[in-house]
């Protein structure tokens, strides 16, 4: 009986160790946040998915095949994610303030890609901006920059 209990706890610690070893790449972290905005309003507009592809190709100099694979992974992670922290923390580790502002600008551009801004999209972008440690002025700056470029 004790052996079974010990084996159970050992399997739990092995699973958590393998979860920690599965590192999320910066590309996937950005893609997940973009997918969260795309999925927010419940409409998967083709313009939004094409926009995500364009963003990832430009940001990370990837091929279309690599982007398709990343988007597939990002959608799966997005569907099962309980929060944004694991993704935003990766971005915070690797991006300077200006790059984080640009990331939020990209989220805004995606939200505007289908021609209408849903309140839930705005709410999600606000949450992400907070986790990226942007103040209100930087958040609004990103929104205005995205609106101008749309």
C-alpha positions as a Python dict, from the first residue, in 0.01 Angstrom:
ca = {
    (1, 'X'): (0, 0, 0),
    (2, 'X'): (277, 244, 93),
    (3, 'X'): (459, 155, -225),
    (4, 'X'): (154, 250, -434),
    (5, 'X'): (120, 582, -253),
    (6, 'X'): (489, 656, -299),
    (7, 'X'): (465, 568, -669),
    (8, 'X'): (161, 798, -703),
    (9, 'X'): (344, 1097, -554),
    (10, 'X'): (655, 1017, -757),
    (11, 'X'): (447, 1021, -1078),
    (12, 'X'): (301, 1358, -982),
    (13, 'X'): (645, 1510, -929),
    (14, 'X'): (769, 1360, -1260),
    (15, 'X'): (475, 1518, -1446),
    (16, 'X'): (540, 1861, -1294),
    (17, 'X'): (909, 1837, -1382),
    (18, 'X'): (828, 1753, -1744),
    (19, 'X'): (579, 2042, -1757),
    (20, 'X'): (851, 2282, -1645),
    (21, 'X'): (1091, 2144, -1905),
    (22, 'X'): (840, 2214, -2181),
    (23, 'X'): (938, 2572, -2238),
    (24, 'X'): (715, 2804, -2430),
    (25, 'X'): (898, 2986, -2705),
    (26, 'X'): (866, 3359, -2748),
    (27, 'X'): (696, 3305, -3085),
    (28, 'X'): (434, 3078, -2933),
    (29, 'X'): (378, 3313, -2638),
    (30, 'X'): (307, 3601, -2878),
    (31, 'X'): (92, 3380, -3098),
    (32, 'X'): (-118, 3264, -2801),
    (33, 'X'): (-191, 3622, -2699),
    (34, 'X'): (-288, 3705, -3057),
    (35, 'X'): (-512, 3397, -3067),
    (36, 'X'): (-678, 3501, -2741),
    (37, 'X'): (-780, 3831, -2899),
    (38, 'X'): (-895, 3653, -3215),
    (39, 'X'): (-1103, 3403, -3018),
    (40, 'X'): (-1242, 3661, -2775),
    (41, 'X'): (-1552, 3763, -2969),
    (42, 'X'): (-1634, 3407, -3076),
    (43, 'X'): (-1593, 3491, -3446),
    (44, 'X'): (-1297, 3350, -3633),
    (45, 'X'): (-1279, 3598, -3919),
    (46, 'X'): (-1042, 3492, -4198),
    (47, 'X'): (-893, 3844, -4192),
    (48, 'X'): (-790, 3794, -3830),
    (49, 'X'): (-618, 3460, -3890),
    (50, 'X'): (-440, 3600, -4196),
    (51, 'X'): (-337, 3901, -3989),
    (52, 'X'): (-188, 3673, -3721),
    (53, 'X'): (13, 3493, -3990),
    (54, 'X'): (140, 3823, -4130),
    (55, 'X'): (237, 3948, -3784),
    (56, 'X'): (432, 3632, -3699),
    (57, 'X'): (609, 3627, -4035),
    (58, 'X'): (717, 3991, -3996),
    (59, 'X'): (803, 3979, -3625),
    (60, 'X'): (1004, 3657, -3627),
    (61, 'X'): (1112, 3612, -3992),
    (62, 'X'): (939, 3275, -4018),
    (63, 'X'): (818, 3073, -4316),
    (64, 'X'): (448, 3020, -4376),
    (65, 'X'): (484, 2652, -4278),
    (66, 'X'): (646, 2747, -3946),
    (67, 'X'): (375, 3005, -3882),
    (68, 'X'): (100, 2753, -3954),
    (69, 'X'): (253, 2512, -3703),
    (70, 'X'): (292, 2786, -3441),
    (71, 'X'): (-68, 2901, -3489),
    (72, 'X'): (-194, 2543, -3448),
    (73, 'X'): (1, 2509, -3122),
    (74, 'X'): (-108, 2855, -3008),
    (75, 'X'): (-476, 2782, -3064),
    (76, 'X'): (-449, 2460, -2862),
    (77, 'X'): (-265, 2638, -2580),
    (78, 'X'): (-513, 2924, -2591),
    (79, 'X'): (-809, 2688, -2561),
    (80, 'X'): (-661, 2522, -2251),
    (81, 'X'): (-498, 2821, -2082),
    (82, 'X'): (-640, 2935, -1751),
    (83, 'X'): (-451, 3265, -1752),
    (84, 'X'): (-212, 3476, -1957),
    (85, 'X'): (74, 3488, -1707),
    (86, 'X'): (281, 3203, -1852),
    (87, 'X'): (278, 3380, -2189),
    (88, 'X'): (321, 3739, -2075),
    (89, 'X'): (605, 3646, -1840),
    (90, 'X'): (796, 3504, -2137),
    (91, 'X'): (745, 3831, -2325),
    (92, 'X'): (846, 4036, -2018),
    (93, 'X'): (1170, 3838, -1996),
    (94, 'X'): (1270, 3904, -2356),
    (95, 'X'): (1110, 4233, -2458),
    (96, 'X'): (1198, 4587, -2359),
    (97, 'X'): (920, 4835, -2279),
    (98, 'X'): (898, 4967, -2636),
    (99, 'X'): (867, 4613, -2772),
    (100, 'X'): (590, 4534, -2522),
    (101, 'X'): (405, 4849, -2632),
    (102, 'X'): (446, 4732, -2992),
    (103, 'X'): (305, 4392, -2894),
    (104, 'X'): (-6, 4554, -2749),
    (105, 'X'): (-32, 4764, -3065),
    (106, 'X'): (-34, 4441, -3265),
    (107, 'X'): (-313, 4307, -3044),
    (108, 'X'): (-513, 4621, -3116),
    (109, 'X'): (-450, 4589, -3490),
    (110, 'X'): (-580, 4234, -3476),
    (111, 'X'): (-889, 4344, -3285),
    (112, 'X'): (-959, 4604, -3553),
    (113, 'X'): (-887, 4359, -3841),
    (114, 'X'): (-1247, 4236, -3872),
    (115, 'X'): (-1386, 4588, -3885),
    (116, 'X'): (-1542, 4598, -3539),
    (117, 'X'): (-1407, 4614, -3188),
    (118, 'X'): (-1588, 4393, -2937),
    (119, 'X'): (-1587, 4492, -2571),
    (120, 'X'): (-1444, 4152, -2477),
    (121, 'X'): (-1149, 4209, -2712),
    (122, 'X'): (-1080, 4541, -2543),
    (123, 'X'): (-1104, 4375, -2201),
    (124, 'X'): (-856, 4100, -2295),
    (125, 'X'): (-610, 4350, -2440),
    (126, 'X'): (-633, 4554, -2119),
    (127, 'X'): (-557, 4244, -1909),
    (128, 'X'): (-261, 4155, -2129),
    (129, 'X'): (-130, 4513, -2118),
    (130, 'X'): (-147, 4506, -1738),
    (131, 'X'): (49, 4179, -1730),
    (132, 'X'): (306, 4335, -1963),
    (133, 'X'): (345, 4616, -1707),
    (134, 'X'): (219, 4893, -1934),
    (135, 'X'): (71, 5199, -1769),
    (136, 'X'): (-252, 5354, -1892),
    (137, 'X'): (-77, 5610, -2110),
    (138, 'X'): (126, 5339, -2287),
    (139, 'X'): (-190, 5130, -2331),
    (140, 'X'): (-374, 5422, -2494),
    (141, 'X'): (-68, 5509, -2703),
    (142, 'X'): (-72, 5154, -2846),
    (143, 'X'): (-445, 5173, -2912),
    (144, 'X'): (-420, 5505, -3097),
    (145, 'X'): (-120, 5386, -3300),
    (146, 'X'): (-312, 5073, -3404),
    (147, 'X'): (-624, 5271, -3493),
    (148, 'X'): (-419, 5505, -3715),
    (149, 'X'): (-256, 5216, -3899),
    (150, 'X'): (-586, 5028, -3950),
}
